[in-house]
């Protein structure tokens, strides 16, 4: 339970920092933004929603994708893990209109930022 909550916190913090510092990454509040009928009226709610979704993807889907991609991770000395992380962020970008990280450098830098936050946060929480 602690690990999944930390994944959500790190992802939320990563999206917030990415929207502040990475050019091209935008989190906007759309007037008809809602989650299962609950209106999202503040930008922090969008960040929290994005963090929850990416945190859940990192907790449940990423280990499965990493197992499937073991040969590619071996060949690339582990760098394929960044591609898996970038793909998960890209999926969040596709699902939510409120978040935009164009494929290319904005998505790459967002992936690196969230990956770095996960590493630093996991070192401090152990």
HELIX and SHEET records of a PDB file:
HELIX    1   1 UNK A    2  UNK A   21  1                                  20    
HELIX    2   2 UNK A   43  UNK A   56  1                                  14    
HELIX    3   3 UNK A   57  UNK A   61  3                                   5    
HELIX    4   4 UNK A   62  UNK A   68  1                                   7    
HELIX    5   5 UNK A   70  UNK A   75  1                                   6    
HELIX    6   6 UNK A   80  UNK A   95  1                                  16    
HELIX    7   7 UNK A  105  UNK A  125  1                                  21    
SHEET    1   A 2 UNK A  25  UNK A  27  0                                        
SHEET    2   A 2 UNK A  99  UNK A 101 -1                                        
SHEET    1   B 2 UNK A  34  UNK A  35  0                                        
SHEET    2   B 2 UNK A  38  UNK A  39 -1                                        
END                                                                             
